[in-house]
Amino acid sequence: MNITLRVGVIGAGHFGRYHALKIRDVPGESLSGLFDPDPARARLVASEAGCPVVADVDTLLAQSDAVVVAAPAEFHFDLAVQALRAGRHVLVEKPVAATLEQADMLVTLARQSGLVCQVGHLLRYSAEHEAISRRITRPLYIEATRIAPYKPRGTDVSVILDLMIHDLDLVLALVDSPIAQVDALGAAVSSEYEDIANARVRFENGCVATITASRISLKTERRMRLFSEEGYLSADFVKRELSMIGRERGLPLPGTGGFKRESISWKEHDSLFAEHQAFVASCVHGAPVVVDAVAGRRALAAALAVADGITTTRNLMEQSGLIRGS
């Protein structure tokens, strides 16, 4: 029997609009309604998506089996809790919450209720993540760069929660070990929060990841480099190209003692479609949640550790006189 999941969207901003439009195209989902505290924005997006505008969250929950929480980050926790307590499945955008205590509550609520609490770490559903994770399973070192020109969107949080958390989550998905230490530095340049940040994350198994994120750069660059006993891999997410030197794949490299080089590219992949497909599979068919509240908590914990590392570094710089105190 085919079951259609009635999904409501909370938030008609940048991501809320994308979710609303995507739900129309995903088999097994129907768009039950949209709520946003800005009535004009809600009407605009709802007319585009072909769904009703609802007056409040309670009304939306009453006519939905599940909701997408795409409101500003400060409201993620309260709205996700409200939905879970109403007996509704939730797809909550990242970050899952503001604190680890809040994230723990969501983990507990989802577990006790048996409901799906999926976190919107979109890159887990991307072609590039699949390409990397199929080739490097035991990384020793990871270097990730995610920089872009300034845009007002997303500046309600730091670049750590806006951009860096994407790569933190990808790194955590690749490294099967707890974090042992984080050294970080960052600066607020054009907003109230950090606009550029760098973190060095050491895991208990010895793996090290260096991650840079910026939203005030002159160009867009998204790269990841990894090396392990399996080989060396370099991926350019903008060009959608990957190169790997190892012993298992690709064409032989003469004079290297048996190493091969593999170069691949991938077509544009609709990660949001894949994310919603996974959401339906979990809500309707009981499939494991690819990025559950536990994974969302782990990414949040890493992001908060980076923020703490930046504070520690800033204090050292102020004490030494390298920068002036605030």
C-alpha positions as a LaTeX table, in Angstrom:
\begin{tabular}{lrrr}
\hline
Residue & $x$ (\AA) & $y$ (\AA) & $z$ (\AA) \\
\hline
Met1 & 0.00 & 0.00 & 0.00 \\
Asn2 & 1.31 & 3.42 & $-0.96$ \\
Ile3 & 1.32 & 5.91 & 1.91 \\
Thr4 & 1.74 & 9.63 & 1.31 \\
Leu5 & 3.52 & 11.55 & 4.05 \\
Arg6 & 1.87 & 14.92 & 4.64 \\
Val7 & 4.75 & 17.33 & 5.29 \\
Gly8 & 4.41 & 20.91 & 6.52 \\
Val9 & 7.14 & 23.52 & 6.34 \\
Ile10 & 7.91 & 25.94 & 9.18 \\
Gly11 & 9.81 & 28.91 & 7.79 \\
Ala12 & 9.55 & 30.53 & 4.37 \\
Gly13 & 13.09 & 31.83 & 4.13 \\
His14 & 15.92 & 30.68 & 1.88 \\
Phe15 & 15.90 & 27.01 & 2.91 \\
Gly16 & 12.20 & 26.85 & 3.71 \\
Arg17 & 11.36 & 27.83 & 0.16 \\
Tyr18 & 13.67 & 25.14 & $-1.23$ \\
His19 & 12.09 & 22.49 & 0.99 \\
Ala20 & 8.56 & 23.53 & 0.04 \\
Leu21 & 9.31 & 23.39 & $-3.66$ \\
Lys22 & 11.14 & 20.06 & $-3.36$ \\
Ile23 & 8.38 & 18.30 & $-1.41$ \\
Arg24 & 6.12 & 18.67 & $-4.46$ \\
Asp25 & 8.50 & 16.50 & $-6.51$ \\
Val26 & 9.33 & 13.71 & $-4.07$ \\
Pro27 & 7.28 & 10.50 & $-4.43$ \\
Gly28 & 5.54 & 9.69 & $-1.17$ \\
Glu29 & 5.43 & 13.30 & 0.08 \\
Ser30 & 2.72 & 15.94 & $-0.18$ \\
Leu31 & 2.99 & 19.55 & 0.98 \\
Ser32 & 0.34 & 20.06 & 3.67 \\
Gly33 & 0.98 & 23.74 & 4.35 \\
Leu34 & 3.43 & 26.47 & 5.22 \\
Phe35 & 3.82 & 28.73 & 8.24 \\
Asp36 & 5.98 & 31.82 & 8.62 \\
Pro37 & 5.53 & 34.75 & 11.03 \\
Asp38 & 5.88 & 37.07 & 8.04 \\
Pro39 & 2.48 & 36.72 & 6.29 \\
Ala40 & 3.62 & 38.38 & 3.06 \\
Arg41 & 6.62 & 36.07 & 2.71 \\
Ala42 & 4.48 & 33.06 & 3.60 \\
Arg43 & 1.93 & 33.93 & 0.91 \\
Leu44 & 4.67 & 34.44 & $-1.69$ \\
Val45 & 6.35 & 31.08 & $-1.11$ \\
Ala46 & 3.06 & 29.22 & $-0.63$ \\
Ser47 & 1.73 & 30.51 & $-3.94$ \\
Glu48 & 4.92 & 29.38 & $-5.65$ \\
Ala49 & 4.77 & 25.95 & $-4.02$ \\
Gly50 & 1.02 & 25.55 & $-4.44$ \\
Cys51 & 0.12 & 24.98 & $-0.80$ \\
Pro52 & $-2.03$ & 26.72 & 1.82 \\
Val53 & $-0.67$ & 29.23 & 4.32 \\
Val54 & $-1.56$ & 28.29 & 7.90 \\
Ala55 & $-2.05$ & 30.68 & 10.79 \\
Asp56 & 0.21 & 29.03 & 13.38 \\
Val57 & 2.43 & 26.05 & 14.11 \\
Asp58 & $-0.27$ & 24.13 & 16.01 \\
Thr59 & $-2.58$ & 24.26 & 12.99 \\
Leu60 & 0.22 & 23.07 & 10.72 \\
Leu61 & 1.00 & 20.17 & 13.05 \\
Ala62 & $-2.65$ & 19.19 & 13.17 \\
Gln63 & $-2.81$ & 18.75 & 9.40 \\
Ser64 & 0.63 & 17.13 & 8.93 \\
Asp65 & 2.34 & 13.82 & 9.58 \\
Ala66 & 5.75 & 15.49 & 9.63 \\
Val67 & 7.29 & 18.95 & 9.47 \\
Val68 & 10.43 & 20.56 & 8.15 \\
Val69 & 11.86 & 23.08 & 10.61 \\
Ala70 & 13.53 & 25.71 & 8.42 \\
Ala71 & 13.17 & 28.67 & 10.77 \\
Pro72 & 16.20 & 30.68 & 11.98 \\
Ala73 & 18.65 & 28.60 & 14.02 \\
Glu74 & 17.61 & 30.05 & 17.38 \\
Phe75 & 14.15 & 28.49 & 16.96 \\
His76 & 15.21 & 25.01 & 15.82 \\
Phe77 & 15.08 & 23.37 & 19.23 \\
Asp78 & 11.74 & 24.75 & 20.44 \\
Leu79 & 9.98 & 23.96 & 17.16 \\
Ala80 & 11.44 & 20.45 & 16.92 \\
Val81 & 10.38 & 19.72 & 20.50 \\
Gln82 & 6.88 & 21.05 & 19.81 \\
Ala83 & 6.56 & 18.80 & 16.76 \\
Leu84 & 7.88 & 15.66 & 18.46 \\
Arg85 & 5.62 & 16.18 & 21.46 \\
Ala86 & 2.70 & 16.51 & 19.05 \\
Gly87 & 3.60 & 13.09 & 17.62 \\
Arg88 & 5.06 & 14.37 & 14.35 \\
His89 & 8.23 & 13.37 & 12.55 \\
Val90 & 10.77 & 16.17 & 12.13 \\
Leu91 & 13.38 & 17.18 & 9.59 \\
Val92 & 15.20 & 20.03 & 11.34 \\
Glu93 & 17.76 & 22.16 & 9.56 \\
Lys94 & 21.26 & 22.37 & 11.00 \\
Pro95 & 22.35 & 23.17 & 13.65 \\
Val96 & 20.05 & 20.77 & 15.47 \\
Ala97 & 19.98 & 23.03 & 18.56 \\
Ala98 & 21.89 & 25.78 & 20.32 \\
Thr99 & 23.30 & 23.73 & 23.21 \\
Leu100 & 24.28 & 20.14 & 23.87 \\
Glu101 & 21.64 & 19.92 & 26.58 \\
Gln102 & 18.98 & 20.81 & 24.01 \\
Ala103 & 20.40 & 18.31 & 21.53 \\
Asp104 & 20.35 & 15.62 & 24.23 \\
Met105 & 16.67 & 16.33 & 24.85 \\
Leu106 & 15.88 & 15.90 & 21.15 \\
Val107 & 17.79 & 12.62 & 21.08 \\
Thr108 & 15.79 & 11.41 & 24.08 \\
Leu109 & 12.44 & 12.60 & 22.71 \\
Ala110 & 13.01 & 10.92 & 19.36 \\
Arg111 & 14.13 & 7.70 & 21.01 \\
Gln112 & 11.25 & 7.54 & 23.49 \\
Ser113 & 8.58 & 8.46 & 20.92 \\
Gly114 & 9.88 & 6.28 & 18.11 \\
Leu115 & 9.58 & 9.28 & 15.81 \\
Val116 & 12.08 & 10.35 & 13.18 \\
Cys117 & 14.25 & 13.35 & 14.02 \\
Gln118 & 16.40 & 13.89 & 10.94 \\
Val119 & 18.94 & 16.73 & 10.81 \\
Gly120 & 19.49 & 18.65 & 7.59 \\
His121 & 23.18 & 18.03 & 7.02 \\
Leu122 & 22.57 & 18.05 & 3.28 \\
Leu123 & 26.05 & 17.04 & 2.14 \\
Arg124 & 25.61 & 13.56 & 3.61 \\
Tyr125 & 23.34 & 12.91 & 0.64 \\
Ser126 & 25.71 & 14.41 & $-1.94$ \\
Ala127 & 27.55 & 12.66 & $-4.73$ \\
Glu128 & 30.87 & 13.97 & $-3.44$ \\
His129 & 30.39 & 12.44 & 0.01 \\
Glu130 & 29.56 & 9.10 & $-1.55$ \\
Ala131 & 32.60 & 9.30 & $-3.84$ \\
Ile132 & 34.96 & 10.09 & $-0.95$ \\
Ser133 & 33.57 & 7.62 & 1.57 \\
Arg134 & 33.78 & 4.78 & $-0.95$ \\
Arg135 & 37.51 & 5.40 & $-1.41$ \\
Ile136 & 38.84 & 6.58 & 1.95 \\
Thr137 & 37.59 & 4.63 & 4.96 \\
Arg138 & 40.46 & 5.11 & 7.44 \\
Pro139 & 41.71 & 8.70 & 7.03 \\
Leu140 & 44.90 & 9.82 & 8.73 \\
Tyr141 & 44.65 & 13.48 & 7.75 \\
Ile142 & 41.85 & 15.60 & 6.28 \\
Glu143 & 42.06 & 19.17 & 5.00 \\
Ala144 & 38.80 & 20.94 & 4.16 \\
Thr145 & 38.28 & 24.43 & 2.75 \\
Arg146 & 34.91 & 26.13 & 2.33 \\
Ile147 & 35.11 & 29.82 & 1.43 \\
Ala148 & 32.69 & 32.15 & $-0.33$ \\
Pro149 & 31.99 & 35.85 & $-0.93$ \\
Tyr150 & 29.87 & 37.72 & 1.59 \\
Lys151 & 26.09 & 37.25 & 1.59 \\
Pro152 & 23.75 & 38.62 & 4.27 \\
Arg153 & 21.99 & 35.24 & 4.57 \\
Gly154 & 23.27 & 33.09 & 7.42 \\
Thr155 & 24.84 & 35.91 & 9.43 \\
Asp156 & 22.46 & 35.28 & 12.33 \\
Val157 & 25.04 & 32.67 & 13.40 \\
Ser158 & 28.82 & 32.41 & 13.14 \\
Val159 & 30.56 & 30.99 & 10.08 \\
Ile160 & 31.15 & 27.89 & 12.21 \\
Leu161 & 27.43 & 27.09 & 12.35 \\
Asp162 & 26.74 & 28.56 & 8.91 \\
Leu163 & 29.45 & 26.91 & 6.76 \\
Met164 & 32.08 & 25.04 & 8.75 \\
Ile165 & 29.53 & 22.68 & 10.30 \\
His166 & 29.04 & 21.11 & 6.84 \\
Asp167 & 32.66 & 19.97 & 6.74 \\
Leu168 & 32.71 & 19.13 & 10.44 \\
Asp169 & 29.82 & 16.74 & 9.83 \\
Leu170 & 31.51 & 15.20 & 6.77 \\
Val171 & 34.74 & 14.73 & 8.72 \\
Leu172 & 32.86 & 13.15 & 11.64 \\
Ala173 & 31.13 & 10.78 & 9.21 \\
Leu174 & 34.53 & 9.66 & 7.92 \\
Val175 & 36.40 & 9.41 & 11.24 \\
Asp176 & 35.17 & 6.74 & 13.61 \\
Ser177 & 36.67 & 8.22 & 16.76 \\
Pro178 & 35.83 & 10.80 & 19.44 \\
Ile179 & 37.45 & 14.24 & 19.30 \\
Ala180 & 40.44 & 14.61 & 21.63 \\
Gln181 & 41.47 & 18.24 & 21.10 \\
Val182 & 40.50 & 21.32 & 19.11 \\
Asp183 & 42.69 & 24.36 & 18.38 \\
Ala184 & 40.94 & 27.17 & 16.55 \\
Leu185 & 41.00 & 30.85 & 15.69 \\
Gly186 & 38.57 & 33.17 & 13.98 \\
Ala187 & 37.47 & 36.74 & 13.52 \\
Ala188 & 34.29 & 38.75 & 13.08 \\
Val189 & 34.84 & 41.10 & 10.15 \\
Ser190 & 31.53 & 42.11 & 8.63 \\
Ser191 & 28.98 & 40.77 & 11.11 \\
Glu192 & 28.42 & 40.30 & 14.82 \\
Tyr193 & 29.79 & 36.77 & 14.73 \\
Glu194 & 32.91 & 35.10 & 13.32 \\
Asp195 & 33.03 & 35.42 & 9.53 \\
Ile196 & 36.26 & 33.46 & 9.08 \\
Ala197 & 37.56 & 30.54 & 11.11 \\
Asn198 & 40.18 & 27.81 & 11.09 \\
Ala199 & 40.20 & 24.71 & 13.26 \\
Arg200 & 42.63 & 21.87 & 13.83 \\
Val201 & 40.79 & 18.85 & 15.19 \\
Arg202 & 42.69 & 15.90 & 16.64 \\
Phe203 & 40.82 & 12.65 & 17.19 \\
Glu204 & 41.55 & 10.02 & 19.84 \\
Asn205 & 42.64 & 7.55 & 17.15 \\
Gly206 & 45.34 & 9.99 & 15.96 \\
Cys207 & 43.61 & 11.34 & 12.86 \\
Val208 & 43.90 & 15.11 & 12.36 \\
Ala209 & 41.56 & 17.39 & 10.40 \\
Thr210 & 42.24 & 21.01 & 9.46 \\
Ile211 & 39.14 & 22.92 & 8.45 \\
Thr212 & 38.87 & 26.49 & 7.11 \\
Ala213 & 35.63 & 28.38 & 6.53 \\
Ser214 & 35.06 & 31.94 & 5.35 \\
Arg215 & 32.10 & 33.98 & 4.14 \\
Ile216 & 34.13 & 37.09 & 3.32 \\
Ser217 & 36.37 & 35.74 & 0.57 \\
Leu218 & 36.79 & 37.03 & $-2.98$ \\
Lys219 & 35.91 & 33.69 & $-4.58$ \\
Thr220 & 34.06 & 30.46 & $-3.91$ \\
Glu221 & 36.17 & 27.43 & $-3.13$ \\
Arg222 & 35.12 & 24.08 & $-1.69$ \\
Arg223 & 37.84 & 21.47 & $-1.49$ \\
Met224 & 38.78 & 18.45 & 0.57 \\
Arg225 & 42.06 & 16.57 & 0.66 \\
Leu226 & 42.57 & 13.31 & 2.50 \\
Phe227 & 45.37 & 10.84 & 2.91 \\
Ser228 & 45.48 & 7.41 & 4.45 \\
Glu229 & 47.13 & 4.06 & 3.92 \\
Glu230 & 44.57 & 3.63 & 1.14 \\
Gly231 & 46.01 & 6.57 & $-0.81$ \\
Tyr232 & 45.78 & 10.31 & $-1.37$ \\
Leu233 & 42.53 & 11.90 & $-2.50$ \\
Ser234 & 41.77 & 15.45 & $-3.64$ \\
Ala235 & 38.22 & 16.63 & $-4.36$ \\
Asp236 & 37.03 & 19.91 & $-5.83$ \\
Phe237 & 33.35 & 20.25 & $-4.96$ \\
Val238 & 32.81 & 23.30 & $-7.19$ \\
Lys239 & 34.23 & 21.65 & $-10.32$ \\
Arg240 & 32.84 & 18.26 & $-9.20$ \\
Glu241 & 36.17 & 16.55 & $-9.83$ \\
Leu242 & 38.08 & 14.00 & $-7.77$ \\
Ser243 & 41.58 & 12.57 & $-8.13$ \\
Met244 & 43.07 & 9.73 & $-6.12$ \\
Ile245 & 46.46 & 8.09 & $-6.03$ \\
Gly246 & 46.42 & 4.60 & $-4.54$ \\
Arg247 & 46.93 & 0.95 & $-5.33$ \\
Glu248 & 43.36 & $-0.19$ & $-6.01$ \\
Arg249 & 41.81 & 2.08 & $-8.66$ \\
Gly250 & 42.71 & 3.84 & $-11.87$ \\
Leu251 & 45.51 & 3.74 & $-14.41$ \\
Pro252 & 49.06 & 2.71 & $-13.49$ \\
Leu253 & 51.56 & 5.46 & $-12.74$ \\
Pro254 & 54.88 & 4.38 & $-14.25$ \\
Gly255 & 57.86 & 4.40 & $-11.92$ \\
Thr256 & 55.84 & 4.60 & $-8.71$ \\
Gly257 & 56.09 & 1.02 & $-7.55$ \\
Gly258 & 52.55 & $-0.02$ & $-8.34$ \\
Phe259 & 50.53 & 3.11 & $-7.63$ \\
Lys260 & 47.55 & 4.04 & $-9.78$ \\
Arg261 & 45.79 & 7.32 & $-10.48$ \\
Glu262 & 42.03 & 7.63 & $-10.73$ \\
Ser263 & 40.28 & 10.77 & $-11.96$ \\
Ile264 & 36.51 & 11.03 & $-11.93$ \\
Ser265 & 33.84 & 13.68 & $-12.20$ \\
Trp266 & 30.18 & 13.64 & $-11.28$ \\
Lys267 & 27.07 & 15.30 & $-12.59$ \\
Glu268 & 24.98 & 17.73 & $-10.60$ \\
His269 & 23.28 & 15.72 & $-7.88$ \\
Asp270 & 19.98 & 16.76 & $-6.27$ \\
Ser271 & 21.00 & 16.29 & $-2.66$ \\
Leu272 & 17.81 & 17.87 & $-1.31$ \\
Phe273 & 15.70 & 15.38 & $-3.28$ \\
Ala274 & 17.81 & 12.55 & $-1.85$ \\
Glu275 & 17.45 & 13.98 & 1.65 \\
His276 & 13.65 & 14.00 & 1.35 \\
Gln277 & 13.64 & 10.51 & $-0.14$ \\
Ala278 & 15.56 & 9.33 & 2.91 \\
Phe279 & 13.11 & 11.17 & 5.18 \\
Val280 & 10.14 & 9.38 & 3.59 \\
Ala281 & 11.92 & 6.04 & 3.81 \\
Ser282 & 12.52 & 6.53 & 7.54 \\
Cys283 & 9.08 & 7.95 & 8.41 \\
Val284 & 6.97 & 5.59 & 6.31 \\
His285 & 9.05 & 2.44 & 5.93 \\
Gly286 & 11.17 & 2.51 & 9.09 \\
Ala287 & 14.52 & 2.78 & 7.32 \\
Pro288 & 17.46 & 3.86 & 9.50 \\
Val289 & 17.81 & 7.64 & 9.74 \\
Val290 & 20.93 & 8.61 & 7.82 \\
Val291 & 21.58 & 11.78 & 9.85 \\
Asp292 & 19.69 & 11.42 & 13.12 \\
Ala293 & 19.65 & 13.59 & 16.23 \\
Val294 & 22.72 & 11.77 & 17.57 \\
Ala295 & 24.69 & 12.73 & 14.44 \\
Gly296 & 23.33 & 16.26 & 14.69 \\
Arg297 & 24.47 & 16.45 & 18.31 \\
Arg298 & 27.95 & 15.25 & 17.39 \\
Ala299 & 28.29 & 17.94 & 14.71 \\
Leu300 & 27.00 & 20.57 & 17.16 \\
Ala301 & 29.48 & 19.42 & 19.82 \\
Ala302 & 32.32 & 19.79 & 17.33 \\
Ala303 & 31.13 & 23.25 & 16.29 \\
Leu304 & 30.87 & 24.39 & 19.93 \\
Ala305 & 34.35 & 23.00 & 20.60 \\
Val306 & 35.65 & 25.13 & 17.70 \\
Ala307 & 33.89 & 28.18 & 19.15 \\
Asp308 & 35.47 & 27.50 & 22.55 \\
Gly309 & 38.86 & 27.11 & 20.87 \\
Ile310 & 38.46 & 30.49 & 19.20 \\
Thr311 & 37.67 & 32.08 & 22.56 \\
Thr312 & 40.77 & 30.51 & 24.13 \\
Thr313 & 42.99 & 31.69 & 21.28 \\
Arg314 & 41.53 & 35.20 & 21.40 \\
Asn315 & 42.22 & 35.41 & 25.13 \\
Leu316 & 45.85 & 34.40 & 24.54 \\
Met317 & 46.19 & 37.03 & 21.81 \\
Glu318 & 44.76 & 39.73 & 24.06 \\
Gln319 & 47.02 & 38.78 & 26.95 \\
Ser320 & 50.09 & 38.88 & 24.73 \\
Gly321 & 49.12 & 42.22 & 23.23 \\
Leu322 & 48.81 & 40.78 & 19.72 \\
Ile323 & 45.26 & 42.14 & 19.53 \\
Arg324 & 43.40 & 44.69 & 21.60 \\
Gly325 & 40.85 & 43.50 & 24.10 \\
Ser326 & 37.19 & 43.98 & 23.33 \\
\hline
\end{tabular}
